[in-house]
Amino acid sequence: RHYVVHGRVQGVGFRAFVERHATALGLAGWVRNADDGTVEAHAQGAVEQVSAFEGLLRTGPRWSEVRRVDVNQA
């Protein structure tokens, strides 16, 4: 799945949070900051793992403020 996370998600450790949790869940993929202030992520793995990952994206790290997560099947 491909995700675009909107809100206060840059400069708050969001990418490191995503990488750490994706690795712990055994997912493959990538994460990057976009020029428009969002964070993009792509995740591949078992349905249960990807669902757990999506929940974490909606929460984010302590200092973030996730306003919206756009999800597309990749």
C-alpha positions in Angstrom: 0.0 0.0 0.0 1.0 3.6 -0.6 0.3 6.2 2.1 0.4 10.0 2.2 0.3 11.3 5.7 -0.8 14.9 6.2 -0.4 17.2 9.2 2.6 18.1 11.4 4.7 15.1 10.2 8.0 16.6 9.2 10.7 17.6 11.7 9.1 15.6 14.5 10.8 12.2 14.0 8.0 10.8 11.9 10.2 9.0 9.3 12.3 7.4 12.0 9.1 6.3 13.8 7.8 4.7 10.6 11.1 3.0 9.8 11.4 1.5 13.3 7.9 0.2 13.4 7.9 -1.1 9.8 11.1 -3.1 10.6 9.6 -4.4 13.8 6.5 -5.6 11.9 8.7 -7.3 9.2 7.5 -5.0 6.4 9.4 -4.0 3.2 9.1 -0.6 1.7 10.2 3.0 2.0 9.4 6.3 3.6 10.3 9.9 2.6 9.4 13.5 3.2 7.6 15.2 0.3 8.1 18.8 -0.8 4.5 19.7 0.2 5.1 18.9 3.9 3.5 15.4 3.8 5.2 12.1 4.4 4.9 9.3 1.8 5.3 5.7 2.7 5.0 2.4 0.8 4.6 -0.8 2.7 4.5 -4.5 1.6 3.8 -7.4 3.9 1.0 -9.7 5.2 -2.4 -8.1 5.6 -2.2 -8.1 9.4 1.2 -6.5 9.4 0.1 -3.8 6.9 -3.1 -3.1 8.9 -1.1 -2.7 12.1 1.3 -0.4 10.3 -1.6 1.8 9.0 -2.8 2.2 12.5 0.6 3.4 13.6 0.7 5.9 10.8 -2.6 7.4 12.0 -1.1 7.8 15.5 2.4 8.9 14.7 5.1 9.8 17.2 4.6 11.9 20.3 5.3 15.3 18.7 3.4 14.8 15.4 -0.1 15.7 14.6 -1.6 13.4 11.9 -4.6 15.1 10.3 -5.3 12.7 7.5 -3.8 9.6 5.9 -4.5 8.9 2.2 -4.3 5.2 1.3 -3.9 3.7 -2.1 -3.4 0.1 -3.2 0.0 -0.1 -4.7 
